[in-house]
Amino acid sequence: MPNKNHQKYWKTNLKYLAILLVIWFVVSYGCGIMFVEELNTIRLGGFKLGFWFAQQGSIYVFTILIFVYIRLMNKLDKKYNLDD
């Protein structure tokens, strides 16, 4: 892969990582700590939503983000002809 394409590839990869990590931070810190009082007014399966995000939600979101990252990277690899 030429140097210019290599730089574009990694720049896009880092952009994906930054966006996904910001989403994870907002969900885990924001929903689990900062906005917990507002979210606790809503119930999910008998539990307060703020408690659910603090205990389970951020883990589920992280797992989903892993699969989103895999999909994005597969598309990026195909774009730069790096797929297996």
C-alpha positions as CSV (number, residue, x, y, z in Angstrom):
1,M,0.0,0.0,0.0
2,P,1.5,3.4,-1.0
3,N,2.4,5.7,1.8
4,K,-0.4,8.2,1.1
5,N,-3.0,5.4,1.2
6,H,-1.4,4.1,4.4
7,Q,-1.8,7.5,6.1
8,K,-5.5,7.8,4.9
9,Y,-6.2,4.3,6.2
10,W,-4.8,4.9,9.7
11,K,-6.4,8.4,9.9
12,T,-9.8,6.8,9.2
13,N,-9.1,4.0,11.6
14,L,-8.2,6.5,14.4
15,K,-11.3,8.5,13.6
16,Y,-13.5,5.4,14.0
17,L,-11.8,4.6,17.3
18,A,-12.2,8.1,18.6
19,I,-15.9,8.2,17.8
20,L,-16.7,4.8,19.2
21,L,-14.7,5.5,22.4
22,V,-16.6,8.8,22.9
23,I,-19.9,6.9,22.5
24,W,-18.8,4.4,25.1
25,F,-17.6,7.2,27.5
26,V,-20.9,9.0,27.2
27,V,-22.9,5.8,27.8
28,S,-20.8,4.5,30.7
29,Y,-19.9,7.8,32.4
30,G,-22.8,10.0,31.3
31,C,-25.7,7.5,31.7
32,G,-24.2,5.6,34.6
33,I,-23.0,8.6,36.7
34,M,-23.8,12.1,35.5
35,F,-27.5,11.6,34.3
36,V,-28.3,8.8,36.8
37,E,-30.9,10.8,38.7
38,E,-32.9,11.7,35.5
39,L,-32.6,8.2,34.2
40,N,-33.8,6.7,37.5
41,T,-37.2,8.1,36.8
42,I,-37.6,5.5,34.1
43,R,-37.8,1.7,34.8
44,L,-36.5,-1.1,32.7
45,G,-37.4,-4.6,33.7
46,G,-38.2,-3.5,37.2
47,F,-34.9,-1.7,37.7
48,K,-34.2,2.0,37.5
49,L,-32.6,2.9,34.1
50,G,-29.7,4.8,35.7
51,F,-28.8,1.7,37.8
52,W,-29.2,-0.5,34.7
53,F,-26.8,1.6,32.7
54,A,-24.3,1.6,35.5
55,Q,-24.4,-2.1,36.0
56,Q,-25.3,-3.7,32.6
57,G,-25.9,-1.0,29.9
58,S,-22.3,0.1,29.4
59,I,-21.2,-3.5,29.0
60,Y,-23.9,-4.2,26.4
61,V,-23.0,-0.9,24.5
62,F,-19.3,-1.8,24.6
63,T,-20.1,-5.3,23.1
64,I,-22.2,-3.7,20.4
65,L,-19.4,-1.2,19.7
66,I,-17.0,-4.0,19.2
67,F,-19.2,-5.5,16.4
68,V,-19.7,-2.0,14.9
69,Y,-15.9,-1.6,14.8
70,I,-15.4,-4.9,13.2
71,R,-17.9,-4.0,10.5
72,L,-16.3,-0.6,9.9
73,M,-12.8,-2.1,9.7
74,N,-13.9,-4.8,7.2
75,K,-15.4,-2.1,5.0
76,L,-12.2,0.0,5.4
77,D,-10.0,-3.0,4.6
78,K,-12.0,-3.7,1.4
79,K,-11.8,0.0,0.4
80,Y,-8.0,-0.1,0.6
81,N,-7.7,-3.7,-0.8
82,L,-6.5,-5.2,2.5
83,D,-9.1,-7.8,3.0
84,D,-8.1,-11.4,3.1
